[in-house]
Amino acid sequence: MASSAPPGWPRGLPPPGTTEFDDKVCGWLLDRGPADLRLSPLRLLPLALARVVAHVVAGELDGTRNAYASARVELGGVLPADQLAVVHSALEAEGARLLHVQREVALVEEALRAAHQRVNRGVIT
């Protein structure tokens, strides 16, 4: 049974419940995780991969927030104010991008969990 994509669904990833989703979800997740995951056995376990990528993205977001918060103290004595403004601007943009990715990964993980639960209950979609 094909389904429609929920609001905020990742652009370019077919909606859950479709064969195309099943074919592309691991590649989509791998594109959002560290490169070494492509060699990991997790690449064959979509739900586990989604959980790991969710943790990785959360860590990246936390690191970006920490970098933003500490930039003035750590770089203020070295970089002029205009360059420090560039640092803050770049970190703001990266934070916004990571928040978007975090939301998308959460939606994908939710879809994978729902599919996993249906399979475990013996319901075939």
N, CA, C and O of each residue as an XYZ file, in Angstrom:
500
protein
N       0.841     -1.173      0.000
C       0.000      0.000      0.000
C       0.885      1.234      0.000
O       1.689      1.411      0.915
N       0.759      2.071     -0.982
C       1.532      3.300     -1.059
C       0.889      4.345     -0.153
O      -0.332      4.385      0.000
N       1.704      5.165      0.427
C       1.183      6.212      1.294
C       1.740      7.546      0.835
O       2.654      7.609      0.012
N       1.173      8.609      1.380
C       1.687      9.926      1.047
C       2.710     10.333      2.108
O       2.722      9.811      3.223
N       3.536     11.248      1.736
C       4.580     11.712      2.643
C       3.979     12.670      3.670
O       3.155     13.516      3.323
N       4.389     12.541      4.931
C       3.911     13.477      5.943
C       4.538     14.859      5.749
O       5.557     14.986      5.071
N       3.932     15.897      6.343
C       4.512     17.243      6.237
C       5.960     17.249      6.742
O       6.280     16.649      7.768
N       6.821     17.942      5.995
C       8.226     18.032      6.362
C       9.067     16.876      5.869
O      10.258     16.797      6.169
N       8.451     15.968      5.105
C       9.166     14.797      4.604
C      10.342     15.241      3.737
O      10.231     16.233      3.016
N      11.464     14.526      3.795
C      12.646     14.915      3.014
C      12.375     14.954      1.507
O      11.823     14.018      0.928
N      12.772     16.038      0.912
C      12.659     16.188     -0.535
C      13.565     15.160     -1.202
O      14.716     14.989     -0.799
N      13.059     14.486     -2.205
C      13.850     13.515     -2.939
C      13.779     12.105     -2.385
O      14.278     11.174     -3.017
N      13.170     11.923     -1.219
C      13.006     10.579     -0.666
C      11.551     10.183     -0.859
O      10.653     10.873     -0.377
N      11.307      9.082     -1.555
C       9.913      8.666     -1.759
C       9.198      8.466     -0.423
O       9.845      8.225      0.596
N       7.888      8.563     -0.423
C       7.147      8.436      0.836
C       7.222      7.026      1.411
O       7.453      6.059      0.686
N       7.024      6.924      2.720
C       7.032      5.600      3.347
C       5.894      4.747      2.798
O       4.863      5.252      2.355
N       6.117      3.446      2.844
C       5.094      2.527      2.359
C       5.201      2.232      0.879
O       4.363      1.525      0.317
N       6.232      2.773      0.244
C       6.439      2.509     -1.187
C       7.698      1.680     -1.380
O       8.606      1.706     -0.549
N       7.742      0.955     -2.465
C       8.934      0.179     -2.791
C      10.132      1.103     -2.983
O      11.253      0.757     -2.610
N       9.896      2.267     -3.559
C      10.978      3.219     -3.792
C      11.588      3.688     -2.467
O      12.801      3.873     -2.370
N      10.744      3.881     -1.451
C      11.248      4.257     -0.132
C      12.182      3.174      0.389
O      13.297      3.458      0.828
N      11.715      1.928      0.336
C      12.525      0.805      0.820
C      13.862      0.732      0.094
O      14.883      0.401      0.696
N      13.855      1.041     -1.200
C      15.074      0.970     -2.000
C      16.051      2.109     -1.709
O      17.261      1.944     -1.865
N      15.534      3.259     -1.288
C      16.378      4.453     -1.186
C      16.673      4.923      0.235
O      17.557      5.757      0.427
N      15.960      4.412      1.228
C      16.076      4.988      2.568
C      17.480      4.837      3.156
O      17.984      5.766      3.787
N      18.112      3.691      2.961
C      19.458      3.512      3.533
C      20.458      4.466      2.884
O      21.294      5.045      3.578
N      20.384      4.634      1.588
C      21.265      5.579      0.915
C      21.045      7.005      1.396
O      21.995      7.763      1.588
N      19.778      7.360      1.587
C      19.452      8.698      2.083
C      20.049      8.901      3.470
O      20.660      9.936      3.739
N      19.878      7.930      4.338
C      20.438      8.027      5.692
C      21.962      8.076      5.662
O      22.577      8.862      6.383
N      22.565      7.240      4.832
C      24.030      7.227      4.746
C      24.577      8.568      4.278
O      25.674      8.963      4.674
N      23.824      9.269      3.441
C      24.250     10.597      2.986
C      24.256     11.619      4.112
O      24.873     12.676      3.982
N      23.579     11.321      5.213
C      23.496     12.240      6.339
C      24.364     11.827      7.522
O      24.409     12.518      8.539
N      25.039     10.715      7.385
C      25.892     10.214      8.458
C      27.352     10.265      8.067
O      27.695     10.689      6.963
N      28.212      9.833      8.972
C      29.642      9.801      8.659
C      29.942      8.805      7.542
O      29.286      7.770      7.427
N      30.914      9.121      6.744
C      31.250      8.301      5.572
C      31.538      6.847      5.937
O      31.208      5.947      5.164
N      32.142      6.600      7.087
C      32.504      5.234      7.467
C      31.290      4.328      7.672
O      31.423      3.104      7.643
N      30.113      4.912      7.878
C      28.913      4.074      8.013
C      28.637      3.281      6.738
O      27.980      2.240      6.782
N      29.135      3.768      5.607
C      28.922      3.054      4.337
C      29.602      1.684      4.341
O      29.248      0.815      3.545
N      30.568      1.488      5.229
C      31.267      0.212      5.342
C      30.739     -0.636      6.497
O      31.161     -1.778      6.678
N      29.832     -0.084      7.262
C      29.312     -0.745      8.453
C      28.170     -1.693      8.102
O      27.444     -1.449      7.139
N      28.001     -2.767      8.867
C      26.838     -3.631      8.659
C      25.518     -2.902      8.936
O      24.454     -3.379      8.544
N      25.583     -1.754      9.607
C      24.368     -0.965      9.843
C      23.723     -0.506      8.540
O      22.527     -0.215      8.503
N      24.514     -0.440      7.477
C      23.972      0.019      6.194
C      22.874     -0.900      5.677
O      22.129     -0.534      4.769
N      22.775     -2.093      6.256
C      21.765     -3.065      5.846
C      20.591     -3.128      6.827
O      19.665     -3.916      6.636
N      20.629     -2.307      7.865
C      19.593     -2.314      8.901
C      19.001     -0.904      9.008
O      19.448     -0.108      9.834
N      18.014     -0.596      8.188
C      17.529      0.789      8.098
C      17.119      1.418      9.425
O      17.470      2.569      9.683
N      16.392      0.702     10.269
C      15.943      1.292     11.527
C      17.126      1.580     12.448
O      17.192      2.648     13.056
N      18.044      0.650     12.552
C      19.240      0.871     13.375
C      20.085      2.011     12.798
O      20.617      2.830     13.547
N      20.205      2.063     11.490
C      20.947      3.122     10.829
C      20.311      4.481     11.126
O      21.015      5.451     11.405
N      18.993      4.548     11.066
C      18.297      5.803     11.362
C      18.579      6.258     12.783
O      18.792      7.446     13.023
N      18.583      5.322     13.731
C      18.839      5.665     15.139
C      20.255      6.193     15.302
O      20.470      7.183     16.001
N      21.231      5.537     14.658
C      22.626      5.983     14.750
C      22.784      7.355     14.105
O      23.436      8.230     14.675
N      22.204      7.554     12.941
C      22.307      8.854     12.265
C      21.639      9.942     13.108
O      22.131     11.070     13.159
N      20.536      9.619     13.762
C      19.884     10.600     14.639
C      20.840     11.037     15.752
O      20.913     12.222     16.077
N      21.563     10.091     16.330
C      22.539     10.435     17.374
C      23.684     11.268     16.807
O      24.126     12.228     17.438
N      24.158     10.911     15.633
C      25.258     11.648     15.012
C      24.846     13.088     14.731
O      25.592     14.021     15.027
N      23.665     13.267     14.164
C      23.195     14.617     13.852
C      23.000     15.421     15.136
O      23.326     16.607     15.177
N      22.475     14.790     16.179
C      22.321     15.477     17.467
C      23.679     15.918     18.007
O      23.808     17.015     18.551
N      24.680     15.072     17.859
C      26.029     15.423     18.289
C      26.602     16.580     17.485
O      27.245     17.473     18.037
N      26.368     16.559     16.189
C      26.834     17.658     15.343
C      26.147     18.967     15.733
O      26.783     20.019     15.788
N      24.863     18.890     15.997
C      24.118     20.083     16.393
C      24.635     20.610     17.735
O      24.814     21.817     17.902
N      24.869     19.724     18.669
C      25.410     20.114     19.961
C      26.790     20.753     19.792
O      27.078     21.779     20.408
N      27.634     20.157     18.968
C      28.963     20.718     18.709
C      28.892     22.092     18.066
O      29.671     22.983     18.403
N      27.957     22.261     17.140
C      27.799     23.559     16.479
C      27.326     24.614     17.471
O      27.801     25.750     17.449
N      26.396     24.242     18.337
C      25.925     25.178     19.368
C      27.061     25.558     20.322
O      27.204     26.726     20.684
N      27.859     24.582     20.723
C      28.997     24.863     21.602
C      30.017     25.765     20.922
O      30.566     26.674     21.545
N      30.266     25.511     19.642
C      31.209     26.349     18.899
C      30.707     27.785     18.816
O      31.485     28.727     18.963
N      29.415     27.949     18.582
C      28.830     29.292     18.514
C      28.975     29.995     19.864
O      29.411     31.143     19.940
N      28.598     29.280     20.926
C      28.616     29.876     22.264
C      30.022     30.252     22.720
O      30.192     31.211     23.472
N      31.008     29.521     22.282
C      32.371     29.769     22.758
C      33.233     30.553     21.769
O      34.380     30.876     22.080
N      32.712     30.858     20.603
C      33.525     31.507     19.567
C      34.116     32.827     20.028
O      35.293     33.090     19.783
N      33.328     33.661     20.688
C      33.831     34.980     21.098
C      34.971     34.848     22.107
O      35.966     35.569     22.033
N      34.812     33.910     23.059
C      35.845     33.716     24.078
C      37.091     33.082     23.463
O      38.211     33.514     23.734
N      36.892     32.057     22.634
C      38.030     31.293     22.088
C      38.724     31.980     20.921
O      39.916     31.770     20.695
N      37.981     32.805     20.176
C      38.562     33.417     18.981
C      38.610     34.938     19.043
O      39.254     35.575     18.209
N      37.929     35.525     20.033
C      37.834     36.984     20.110
C      39.166     37.690     20.219
O      39.315     38.803     19.713
N      40.126     37.080     20.859
C      41.432     37.701     20.987
C      42.318     37.508     19.773
O      43.394     38.098     19.672
N      41.857     36.678     18.855
C      42.668     36.343     17.684
C      42.069     36.919     16.400
O      42.788     37.438     15.547
N      40.751     36.823     16.275
C      40.087     37.299     15.061
C      39.491     38.679     15.276
O      38.984     38.979     16.357
N      39.551     39.518     14.250
C      38.881     40.816     14.358
C      37.355     40.619     14.375
O      36.855     39.561     13.992
N      36.642     41.630     14.814
C      35.186     41.552     14.992
C      34.459     41.142     13.711
O      33.506     40.364     13.764
N      34.903     41.662     12.556
C      34.210     41.314     11.312
C      34.370     39.829     10.979
O      33.440     39.217     10.455
N      35.523     39.244     11.271
C      35.723     37.811     11.035
C      34.959     36.968     12.049
O      34.453     35.896     11.716
N      34.879     37.444     13.263
C      34.092     36.750     14.281
C      32.607     36.742     13.890
O      31.902     35.764     14.136
N      32.149     37.816     13.292
C      30.768     37.876     12.794
C      30.548     36.834     11.691
O      29.480     36.228     11.609
N      31.554     36.631     10.854
C      31.463     35.603      9.809
C      31.373     34.218     10.446
O      30.591     33.377     10.002
N      32.164     33.984     11.473
C      32.130     32.704     12.189
C      30.737     32.469     12.751
O      30.158     31.400     12.559
N      30.201     33.461     13.440
C      28.865     33.313     14.028
C      27.805     33.086     12.950
O      26.919     32.249     13.119
N      27.890     33.811     11.868
C      26.926     33.656     10.781
C      26.988     32.250     10.171
O      25.958     31.630      9.908
N      28.205     31.765      9.954
C      28.379     30.420      9.390
C      27.841     29.357     10.350
O      27.211     28.391      9.919
N      28.088     29.535     11.643
C      27.604     28.566     12.626
C      26.085     28.617     12.763
O      25.453     27.583     12.980
N      25.493     29.802     12.638
C      24.028     29.915     12.637
C      23.436     29.156     11.458
O      22.461     28.420     11.614
N      24.022     29.335     10.282
C      23.532     28.645      9.089
C      23.680     27.131      9.233
O      22.781     26.377      8.859
N      24.798     26.698      9.766
C      25.013     25.261      9.964
C      24.032     24.705     10.993
O      23.512     23.602     10.825
N      23.782     25.457     12.044
C      22.808     25.032     13.043
C      21.414     24.881     12.444
O      20.709     23.915     12.736
N      21.023     25.822     11.617
C      19.715     25.751     10.964
C      19.642     24.536     10.036
O      18.627     23.842      9.990
N      20.718     24.288      9.303
C      20.748     23.123      8.407
C      20.632     21.831      9.210
O      19.883     20.928      8.838
N      21.367     21.749     10.297
C      21.339     20.538     11.118
C      19.980     20.326     11.775
O      19.537     19.185     11.904
N      19.310     21.393     12.191
C      17.959     21.259     12.738
C      17.014     20.677     11.694
O      16.180     19.827     12.006
N      17.147     21.132     10.471
C      16.327     20.618      9.374
C      16.603     19.127      9.149
O      15.675     18.328      9.017
N      17.865     18.771      9.109
C      18.246     17.367      8.935
C      17.727     16.536     10.101
O      17.227     15.429      9.903
N      17.842     17.066     11.315
C      17.375     16.342     12.500
C      15.878     16.043     12.394
O      15.441     14.940     12.723
N      15.102     17.006     11.943
C      13.655     16.804     11.779
C      13.369     15.756     10.707
O      12.498     14.903     10.881
N      14.097     15.823      9.611
C      13.887     14.843      8.544
C      14.250     13.430      8.994
O      13.508     12.482      8.734
N      15.381     13.292      9.662
C      15.799     11.970     10.144
C      14.764     11.429     11.129
O      14.465     10.235     11.117
N      14.219     12.289     11.974
C      13.190     11.850     12.925
C      11.950     11.334     12.188
O      11.371     10.324     12.588
N      11.545     12.010     11.127
C      10.394     11.547     10.342
C      10.671     10.199      9.685
O       9.811      9.318      9.670
N      11.862     10.047      9.148
C      12.241      8.786      8.500
C      12.292      7.668      9.536
O      11.800      6.566      9.291
N      12.881      7.949     10.682
C      12.940      6.928     11.732
C      11.532      6.533     12.181
O      11.252      5.353     12.391
N      10.667      7.505     12.326
C       9.279      7.220     12.724
C       8.599      6.312     11.698
O       7.888      5.378     12.065
N       8.820      6.588     10.419
C       8.236      5.750      9.367
C       8.809      4.337      9.409
O       8.080      3.362      9.227
N      10.105      4.228      9.647
C      10.730      2.909      9.733
C      10.224      2.135     10.948
O      10.001      0.927     10.865
N      10.045      2.819     12.066
C       9.515      2.157     13.266
C       8.092      1.655     13.018
O       7.746      0.538     13.404
N       7.279      2.479     12.379
C       5.896      2.078     12.089
C       5.878      0.852     11.181
O       5.101     -0.076     11.404
N       6.725      0.848     10.168
C       6.793     -0.301      9.261
C       7.277     -1.535      9.999
O       6.766     -2.635      9.784
N       8.260     -1.355     10.866
C       8.798     -2.468     11.647
C       7.727     -3.055     12.565
O       7.620     -4.274     12.699
N       6.949     -2.199     13.185
C       5.872     -2.664     14.062
C       4.799     -3.415     13.275
O       4.270     -4.423     13.744
N       4.479     -2.920     12.071
C       3.488     -3.619     11.237
C       3.979     -5.013     10.883
O       3.213     -5.974     10.932
N       5.251     -5.127     10.526
C       5.819     -6.427     10.165
C       5.812     -7.357     11.387
O       5.488     -8.539     11.270
N       6.167     -6.824     12.538
C       6.196     -7.649     13.758
C       4.809     -8.110     14.181
O       4.671     -9.138     14.843
N       3.787     -7.359     13.804
C       2.415     -7.772     14.115
C       1.837     -8.664     13.012
O       0.708     -9.144     13.114
N       2.619     -8.873     11.972
C       2.147     -9.719     10.875
C       1.252     -8.993      9.880
O       0.582     -9.630      9.067
N       1.237     -7.679      9.938
C       0.442     -6.892      9.011
C       1.332     -6.530      7.834
O       2.373     -5.897      8.006
N       0.930     -6.921      6.667
C       1.715     -6.625      5.466
C       1.065     -5.465      4.742
O      -0.139     -5.469      4.484
N       1.893     -4.453      4.413
C       1.367     -3.294      3.697
C       1.864     -3.276      2.289
O       1.526     -2.371      1.527
